[in-house]
Amino acid sequence: MCGIVGYIGKRNSKEILLDGLKELEYRGYDSAGIAVLQNGEFSNFKAVGKLINLEEKTKDFITKGFAIGIGHTRWATHGKPTELNAHPHLGESSYVVHNGIIENYAVLKKELLADGVKFLSQTDTEVIVHQFEKNLKSSKSAFDAFSKTLKEIDGAYAILLATKSQPDTIFFAKHGSPMLVGINDEGEKFFASSDTPLIGQAKEVNYFEDGDFGYVNPSEIVIFDKGSNKRKANFKKLSQNRLSAQKDGFRFFMEKEIYEQSDVIADTLMGRLSDSEVIFDELDKSLFDGINEIKLCACGTSYHSALSASYLFERYSKIRTSVEIASEFRYRDPIMSKDTLFVVISQSGETADTLETLKMAKEANLKTLVICNVDNSSMVRLADSCILTRAGIEKGVASTKAFATQVTIFWMLSLYVAKLRNSMKKEEITKHILLLREIPSSVKVSDEMHEKLTRLSKRYLHGHGFFFIGRDIFYPLALEGALKLKEISYLHAEGYPSGEMKHGPIALADPELFTIALLPEHMLYEKSRSNVEELSARDSTICAISSLEFDKADDFIEIKKSSHYMLEFFEMMVVLQLLALEISVRLGNDVDMPRNLAKSVTVE
Ligand code: F6R
């Protein structure tokens, strides 16, 4: 997804902007650009593809002394990924970078074209800079022109604009897309659409609120809120832990993140378990007062963790639970009743569709909770309550440790609610607490297992499709396994409830149909086993994952024996992640940045 950086200061602006963009690479992009204003002149560079292309183009460009600069990584929405469509976009004497969507751009563009303005790109963004320059002609100052422009555009945005008419200043606006400003002791100012580019540069950061706009120059940071009232910046110390954002010797971020799961789940659990209960200090116990239903809403992998949660909430907390895909929920006039706790789940906390459903729930006066990995993200700031998953920065586009920590939180939360509702005996909860403590060891990757999956992966590089099948909570896990494979191998894969195969998909069964069968010993084993036998009898190629040997399988991945189905769930999760990874590696794909995907989907 698009990323923004900005810089005001005396160091090598080009390098600071490019380094910042590199930190945003993991979000996914298809072109990039920078514009630097120094001594009254702009230098602008854009390139399609990876940042290395932009580095090549800027290799002879040197900045010395004071300059201001803006940069952008673009993930195409309006217009193809071309150099002309890459940001920053130029007016006559100003440049703009923008994340989000300008909904009324077509109307504005029509008017500007009628005024004789020439457009170079097919983007919605370009109208911002032309509209600004149109307003500049009749305004007292560049800031007046910028404020007027903001009133004329509709949509979601984070914007940085630099103009020759005020060459020491960057104008900013935030409305629906994330943006922050950072400062350090040297008097430098930095902008970015997430805090990673500012680690090691800024000491403190201010996260802008929706509706904030203003300007920053070497001596001041001027912020107006959505009501156009001047407000003070709210600076917070920025964590300087860059180490956790590196690959640590692994081939890919995704691989590192799979291996990290044991540690991050230990962090997720930390301080949240006593011997007999789950403790969420961040939750007010009254959150569940008067609540008769939990509605979970999310996209993609987070949706799969929500589906897993629905099994846990109904089984343990005995509370009615429904699960919604955010992009569907938004537009179907849903019934929102006050006795529902509305829970959104998101790694990034910025996913546009999920964020929008949270706003809907707030408007309907529902109690809201977010399960999120990114503190200070839009969802965290908006929801009434928040539980952070503590997975650390997830750089691989295919989500792994975020999912693992989400499911961990949900298992804990189901016990927390069970206690509040008296739906489980104390001894049962105590037993579950002991099981929760075992998750970190059940997700540890053994060399033996990884080697086995590497060897096995060579048999699964073709075929006409994969079915990942499971029952109960292993059905959402099957969905997640299929999504992981699709995302990074580009092979067709579907997740299906094992018991549903005979209602249609079994017609596809032949040796070229690969079935990845989840056969947990402690959850409906016999039933799942007979579903797999039906497929085996029709000659589908079967890869079974279980702690119990299964002779009807072509391939068998043996997991450790454990005492509970949730521990089997976590171990199988790791197997599915590694299988997808090794298949992708053999196919020569970009594991961390798969084609067409973005880490954080901030457009609908
Ligand atoms: C899959 C993946 C996506 C995200 C989805 C929601 O590996 O990463 O499906 O899960 O885009 O993102 P968040 O969780 O940030 O709201």
Residues whose N, C-alpha, C, O or C-beta is under 5 A from the ligand:
A	BS01	F6R	C299 G300 T301 S302 I345 S346 Q347 S348 G349 T351 V397 A398 S399 K599 V601
